[in-house]
Amino acid sequence: MSRTNRVLSVVPNINADERIPLVRADLPTFEELTPAFKDILASGKISNFGKFNTQFETDAGKYLGCETATVSSGTMGLIFSLQALGVKPGDKVLVPSFTFMATVQAILYCGGTPIFTEIEDDMTVLPSDVEAQLKKHPEVGFVIGIHSYGLPARVNEIEAIVTKREEQTGKKIKVLYDAAHAFGSALNGRKVGTFGDAEVFSLSVTKALVSIEGGMICSKNPEFIARIRKMRNYGIESNYNTHYPGANGKMSEFHAVFGVLNLKHLDDVLATRKEKAAYYTTVIETETNFSVMRAPAGVIHTFKDFTIKLSPEMKKHRDAICKFLDAEGIDNRAYFFPPVHEQEFFKKYADRPLPKTEDLSRRVITLPFFTTITKEQMDRVASVLKKAEAKFGKV
């Protein structure tokens, strides 16, 4: 049975007028989970890197082509990775402001200071601004990129900029990617997870690959992953002898089972999401004048979020359109607004305006999208968007 059919078989029938959720997690059937859960309960090994954690790391490593380590969440993965890369109190870290706040929280938990960077029209980090900020802040030794909505960042351009800067200054610059949205994404045949010094995935219920809660750290450097495996267990090397900063960042066996089972069907999930995203794009562009975020040639996109962009003229109506959709029974979010540098806790780190980030964050609406979304549901969303456009003015 294909992944899509397997999931559809356990999703209840949806009334045409029923509220359309923003996401619906892809989950194994109870029958698939039962043997593994019985195995865990019989063994008593419910945590501390048992059989299913080991299998999940092995299977994921083969799928991605890199070394892997499971962790309790993507946020913990970012904290551990930044610490393992050498971020110390006072260190400056370049990071886009257009991201989920966890990215920047992780920098602060490590004692670092965020230096906010601009984004491209596709919502990924703007390489030219990375270059400019590295020149403006010569002490910076760390760069974070974001694969926004599951679309790979411009990794080749970032790598070229960082390499050039290293050659100019003789100083190593570490590159970490927040790949929370992007397990399964790829660029020209190379999977996300293998770029930079390390990448961090989230595996929570809104993602294409779900372990209920959890995360995964990936790197081409086996020594880096070996250190992460110590850090997620309080930094213990052996015999309760702590060698590294650390915390309880372990993934339970129960969560790992979901990862193992879901990974087996990930390619089917991604193929289905690509097909449905193409249909969604066509119907929205046919029925409305809203812009749809597209994946360029050579890219595998998870479409963790399906986001439309309003014209500059319609920007002032964004919040009203969101409320209109909500009133019509369609969940939606303004991902990501406010951008991090405008959020109350982080304002003190904003050292300049970010006009592109500020503009785009006020023009995006994330619509319902999930593997089992139906054509009828997508048609309904497009129809309501058309009504909203008529109500608030043509783009």
C-alpha positions as CSV (number, residue, x, y, z in Angstrom):
1,M,0.0,0.0,0.0
2,S,1.4,3.4,-0.9
3,R,2.0,5.9,1.8
4,T,-0.7,8.2,0.6
5,N,-3.3,5.5,0.4
6,R,-2.2,4.2,3.8
7,V,-2.7,7.6,5.4
8,L,-6.0,8.3,3.6
9,S,-7.4,5.0,4.8
10,V,-7.2,6.2,8.4
11,V,-8.3,9.9,7.9
12,P,-12.0,10.3,8.6
13,N,-14.3,11.5,5.9
14,I,-14.3,15.3,5.8
15,N,-17.5,17.2,5.2
16,A,-17.3,19.8,2.5
17,D,-18.1,22.6,5.0
18,E,-15.8,21.3,7.7
19,R,-13.0,23.6,8.9
20,I,-9.8,23.0,6.9
21,P,-6.8,22.6,9.3
22,L,-3.5,24.2,8.6
23,V,-1.7,20.9,9.0
24,R,-2.6,17.2,9.5
25,A,0.3,15.0,10.5
26,D,1.2,11.9,8.5
27,L,1.1,9.0,11.0
28,P,1.5,5.2,10.9
29,T,-1.5,3.1,11.5
30,F,-2.0,1.5,14.9
31,E,-1.4,-1.9,13.3
32,E,2.0,-0.8,12.1
33,L,2.9,0.6,15.5
34,T,1.7,-2.3,17.6
35,P,4.6,-4.8,17.1
36,A,7.3,-2.1,17.8
37,F,5.5,-0.8,20.9
38,K,5.1,-4.3,22.2
39,D,8.9,-4.8,21.6
40,I,9.7,-1.7,23.5
41,L,7.5,-2.5,26.5
42,A,8.7,-6.1,26.6
43,S,12.4,-5.0,26.6
44,G,11.9,-2.2,29.1
45,K,14.3,-0.1,27.0
46,I,12.2,3.0,26.5
47,S,15.1,5.5,26.3
48,N,18.9,5.8,26.4
49,F,19.6,5.0,22.7
50,G,17.9,1.7,22.2
51,K,17.1,-0.4,19.2
52,F,14.8,2.0,17.4
53,N,16.9,5.1,18.0
54,T,19.8,3.2,16.5
55,Q,17.8,2.1,13.6
56,F,16.4,5.6,13.0
57,E,19.8,7.1,12.9
58,T,21.2,4.4,10.6
59,D,18.2,4.6,8.2
60,A,18.3,8.4,8.1
61,G,22.0,8.4,7.6
62,K,21.7,6.1,4.6
63,Y,18.8,8.2,3.2
64,L,20.7,11.5,3.6
65,G,24.2,10.4,3.0
66,C,25.7,11.8,6.2
67,E,26.2,11.1,9.9
68,T,23.2,11.6,12.2
69,A,22.2,11.9,15.8
70,T,18.6,12.0,17.1
71,V,17.7,14.7,19.7
72,S,14.6,15.6,21.7
73,S,13.7,18.6,19.5
74,G,15.0,20.7,16.7
75,T,15.6,23.5,19.2
76,M,17.9,21.3,21.4
77,G,19.6,20.3,18.1
78,L,20.4,23.9,17.4
79,I,21.7,24.6,20.9
80,F,23.9,21.5,20.9
81,S,25.2,22.2,17.3
82,L,26.1,25.8,18.1
83,Q,27.9,24.8,21.2
84,A,29.7,22.0,19.4
85,L,30.7,24.4,16.6
86,G,32.3,26.6,19.3
87,V,29.9,29.4,20.0
88,K,30.8,31.1,23.3
89,P,29.4,33.9,25.3
90,G,29.7,37.1,23.4
91,D,30.2,35.5,20.0
92,K,28.3,37.1,17.1
93,V,26.2,34.8,14.9
94,L,24.7,35.9,11.5
95,V,21.1,34.7,11.2
96,P,18.0,35.7,9.2
97,S,15.3,37.5,11.1
98,F,12.7,35.8,8.9
99,T,12.6,32.5,10.9
100,F,10.9,30.8,13.8
101,M,12.1,32.4,17.0
102,A,13.7,29.1,18.2
103,T,16.6,29.7,15.8
104,V,17.5,32.9,17.6
105,Q,16.6,31.5,21.1
106,A,19.3,28.9,20.5
107,I,21.9,31.5,19.8
108,L,21.0,33.3,23.1
109,Y,21.0,30.1,25.1
110,C,24.6,29.6,24.0
111,G,25.5,33.1,25.0
112,G,25.8,34.3,21.5
113,T,24.6,37.6,20.0
114,P,22.5,37.5,16.8
115,I,23.3,39.7,13.9
116,F,20.2,39.8,11.7
117,T,20.5,39.3,7.9
118,E,18.1,40.0,5.0
119,I,16.2,37.5,2.9
120,E,15.6,36.9,-0.8
121,D,12.2,37.1,-2.5
122,D,12.0,33.3,-1.9
123,M,12.3,33.9,1.9
124,T,15.7,32.3,2.2
125,V,18.8,34.2,3.4
126,L,20.2,36.9,1.0
127,P,23.8,35.9,0.2
128,S,24.9,39.4,-0.6
129,D,23.8,40.6,2.8
130,V,25.7,37.7,4.4
131,E,28.8,39.0,2.6
132,A,28.1,42.6,3.6
133,Q,27.6,41.7,7.3
134,L,30.8,39.6,7.4
135,K,32.7,42.6,6.2
136,K,30.9,44.9,8.7
137,H,31.4,42.5,11.6
138,P,34.9,41.0,11.0
139,E,34.8,39.2,14.3
140,V,31.8,37.0,13.2
141,G,32.7,33.3,13.0
142,F,29.3,31.7,12.6
143,V,26.6,31.9,9.9
144,I,23.1,30.3,10.1
145,G,21.1,29.8,7.0
146,I,17.4,28.7,6.9
147,H,15.7,26.4,4.4
148,S,12.5,28.3,4.6
149,Y,9.2,26.3,4.2
150,G,11.4,23.4,3.0
151,L,13.0,25.3,0.1
152,P,16.8,24.9,0.2
153,A,18.8,28.1,0.8
154,R,21.3,29.3,-1.7
155,V,24.0,27.1,-0.2
156,N,26.5,27.3,-3.0
157,E,26.5,31.1,-2.9
158,I,26.8,31.1,0.8
159,E,29.7,28.6,0.7
160,A,31.5,30.7,-1.9
161,I,31.1,33.9,0.2
162,V,32.3,32.2,3.4
163,T,35.3,30.5,1.7
164,K,36.3,33.8,0.1
165,R,36.1,35.6,3.5
166,E,38.1,32.8,5.2
167,E,40.8,33.2,2.6
168,Q,40.9,37.0,3.1
169,T,41.0,36.9,6.9
170,G,42.6,33.5,7.7
171,K,39.7,33.0,10.1
172,K,37.5,29.9,10.0
173,I,33.7,30.6,9.7
174,K,31.3,27.9,10.7
175,V,28.1,27.4,8.7
176,L,25.0,25.9,10.3
177,Y,21.7,25.4,8.6
178,D,18.4,25.4,10.4
179,A,16.7,22.7,8.3
180,A,13.7,22.4,10.5
181,H,11.3,22.4,7.5
182,A,13.5,20.4,5.1
183,F,13.9,16.7,5.8
184,G,13.7,15.3,2.3
185,S,14.6,18.5,0.5
186,A,17.4,18.4,-2.1
187,L,19.3,20.6,-4.4
188,N,20.6,19.2,-7.7
189,G,20.5,15.7,-6.3
190,R,22.2,16.5,-3.0
191,K,20.0,16.2,0.0
192,V,19.7,18.8,2.7
193,G,21.5,17.5,5.7
194,T,24.8,17.4,3.9
195,F,25.5,21.1,3.6
196,G,27.6,23.4,5.8
197,D,29.3,22.2,9.0
198,A,26.0,20.8,10.3
199,E,22.3,20.9,9.7
200,V,19.4,20.5,12.2
201,F,16.0,19.0,11.4
202,S,12.8,19.3,13.4
203,L,10.6,16.2,13.3
204,S,7.5,17.6,15.0
205,V,4.0,17.1,13.8
206,T,4.0,19.9,11.2
207,K,6.9,18.4,9.3
208,A,7.0,16.1,6.3
209,L,8.9,13.5,8.4
210,V,7.3,13.2,11.8
211,S,8.5,11.5,15.0
212,I,5.7,13.3,17.0
213,E,8.4,15.4,18.9
214,G,12.1,15.3,18.2
215,G,14.9,16.5,16.0
216,M,18.0,15.3,14.2
217,I,21.5,16.7,13.8
218,C,23.4,15.9,10.6
219,S,26.9,16.4,9.4
220,K,29.5,15.0,7.1
221,N,31.9,15.1,10.0
222,P,31.7,11.9,12.2
223,E,33.7,13.5,15.0
224,F,31.1,16.3,15.3
225,I,28.3,13.8,15.5
226,A,30.2,11.7,18.1
227,R,30.4,14.8,20.3
228,I,26.7,15.6,19.8
229,R,25.9,12.1,21.0
230,K,27.7,12.9,24.3
231,M,26.1,16.3,24.6
232,R,22.6,15.0,24.3
233,N,23.4,12.9,27.4
234,Y,24.6,15.7,29.7
235,G,28.0,15.8,28.0
236,I,29.1,12.6,29.7
237,E,32.0,10.8,28.2
238,S,31.9,7.8,30.5
239,N,31.3,6.9,34.1
240,Y,29.4,10.1,34.8
241,N,32.5,12.1,33.8
242,T,31.2,15.2,32.0
243,H,33.5,16.4,29.2
244,Y,31.2,18.8,27.2
245,P,28.3,21.1,27.8
246,G,25.1,19.1,27.6
247,A,21.6,18.4,28.8
248,N,19.0,15.7,28.5
249,G,18.4,15.9,24.8
250,K,17.5,12.3,24.2
251,M,14.8,11.0,21.9
252,S,12.6,8.2,23.4
253,E,12.2,4.8,21.7
254,F,8.5,5.5,21.2
255,H,9.3,8.7,19.2
256,A,12.0,6.9,17.2
257,V,9.5,4.2,16.1
258,F,7.4,6.9,14.4
259,G,10.5,8.2,12.7
260,V,11.6,4.7,11.5
261,L,8.1,3.9,10.1
262,N,7.5,7.3,8.5
263,L,11.0,7.4,6.9
264,K,10.1,4.3,4.9
265,H,7.4,6.2,3.1
266,L,9.0,9.6,2.9
267,D,9.6,9.6,-0.9
268,D,6.0,8.7,-1.5
269,V,4.9,11.6,0.8
270,L,7.2,14.1,-1.0
271,A,6.0,13.0,-4.4
272,T,2.4,13.4,-3.3
273,R,3.1,16.8,-1.8
274,K,4.8,17.9,-5.0
275,E,1.8,16.8,-7.0
276,K,-0.7,18.5,-4.7
277,A,1.4,21.7,-4.5
278,A,1.4,21.9,-8.3
279,Y,-2.4,21.6,-8.3
280,Y,-2.8,24.1,-5.5
281,T,-0.5,26.5,-7.4
282,T,-2.6,26.2,-10.6
283,V,-5.9,26.7,-9.0
284,I,-4.8,29.7,-7.0
285,E,-3.1,31.4,-9.9
286,T,-6.2,30.6,-12.1
287,E,-8.7,31.9,-9.6
288,T,-6.8,34.8,-8.0
289,N,-3.9,37.2,-8.5
290,F,-2.0,36.1,-5.4
291,S,1.6,35.0,-6.0
292,V,2.6,31.4,-5.1
293,M,6.0,30.4,-3.9
294,R,7.6,28.0,-6.4
295,A,10.4,25.6,-6.3
296,P,13.1,26.2,-8.9
297,A,14.4,23.5,-11.3
298,G,16.6,20.9,-9.6
299,V,15.0,21.4,-6.2
300,I,13.1,18.9,-4.1
301,H,10.8,21.0,-1.8
302,T,9.0,19.5,1.2
303,F,6.3,22.2,1.1
304,K,6.3,22.1,4.8
305,D,4.3,25.3,4.4
306,F,2.3,26.4,1.4
307,T,2.7,30.2,1.4
308,I,1.2,32.9,-0.9
309,K,2.5,36.4,-1.2
310,L,0.3,39.5,-1.5
311,S,1.2,42.4,-3.8
312,P,2.6,45.6,-2.1
313,E,-0.8,47.2,-2.7
314,M,-2.6,44.5,-0.9
315,K,-0.2,44.4,2.0
316,K,-2.4,46.6,4.2
317,H,-5.2,44.1,3.9
318,R,-3.2,41.0,4.9
319,D,-4.6,40.8,8.5
320,A,-8.1,41.3,7.2
321,I,-7.7,38.6,4.6
322,C,-6.4,36.2,7.3
323,K,-9.5,37.0,9.5
324,F,-11.7,36.5,6.4
325,L,-10.2,33.1,5.8
326,D,-10.6,32.1,9.4
327,A,-14.2,33.1,9.4
328,E,-14.8,31.0,6.3
329,G,-13.4,27.9,8.2
330,I,-9.9,28.0,6.7
331,D,-6.9,27.9,9.1
332,N,-4.0,30.1,8.2
333,R,-1.0,31.8,9.6
334,A,1.3,34.8,8.9
335,Y,4.5,32.8,8.8
336,F,6.7,34.6,9.9
337,F,5.3,37.7,11.4
338,P,6.5,39.6,13.2
339,P,10.1,38.8,12.1
340,V,12.4,38.1,15.0
341,H,14.1,41.4,15.1
342,E,10.7,43.1,15.6
343,Q,9.7,40.8,18.5
344,E,9.7,42.2,21.9
345,F,12.4,40.0,23.4
346,F,14.8,40.4,20.5
347,K,14.4,44.1,19.6
348,K,17.5,45.0,21.5
349,Y,19.6,43.0,19.1
350,A,18.3,44.8,16.0
351,D,21.1,47.1,14.8
352,R,19.5,48.3,11.6
353,P,16.3,48.2,9.6
354,L,15.6,45.1,7.4
355,P,13.3,46.5,4.7
356,K,13.0,43.4,2.7
357,T,12.3,41.2,5.7
358,E,9.8,43.7,7.1
359,D,8.0,44.1,3.8
360,L,7.7,40.4,3.0
361,S,6.7,39.4,6.5
362,R,3.7,41.6,6.1
363,R,2.8,40.1,2.7
364,V,2.8,36.4,3.4
365,I,-0.1,34.1,4.3
366,T,0.5,30.4,4.9
367,L,-2.5,28.3,3.8
368,P,-3.6,24.8,4.8
369,F,-1.4,22.1,3.3
370,F,-0.8,18.5,4.2
371,T,-0.2,15.2,2.4
372,T,-3.8,14.2,2.6
373,I,-5.4,17.5,1.5
374,T,-8.0,16.9,-1.2
375,K,-8.6,18.8,-4.4
376,E,-12.0,19.8,-3.0
377,Q,-10.3,21.4,0.0
378,M,-7.7,23.2,-2.2
379,D,-10.5,24.4,-4.5
380,R,-12.4,25.7,-1.5
381,V,-9.4,27.6,-0.3
382,A,-8.9,29.2,-3.7
383,S,-12.6,30.1,-3.9
384,V,-12.4,31.9,-0.5
385,L,-9.2,33.6,-1.6
386,K,-11.1,34.8,-4.7
387,K,-13.9,36.2,-2.5
388,A,-11.3,37.9,-0.2
389,E,-9.6,39.5,-3.2
390,A,-13.0,40.8,-4.5
391,K,-13.8,42.1,-1.0
392,F,-10.5,43.9,-0.4
393,G,-9.6,45.0,-3.9
394,K,-7.9,43.5,-6.9
395,V,-4.1,42.9,-6.6
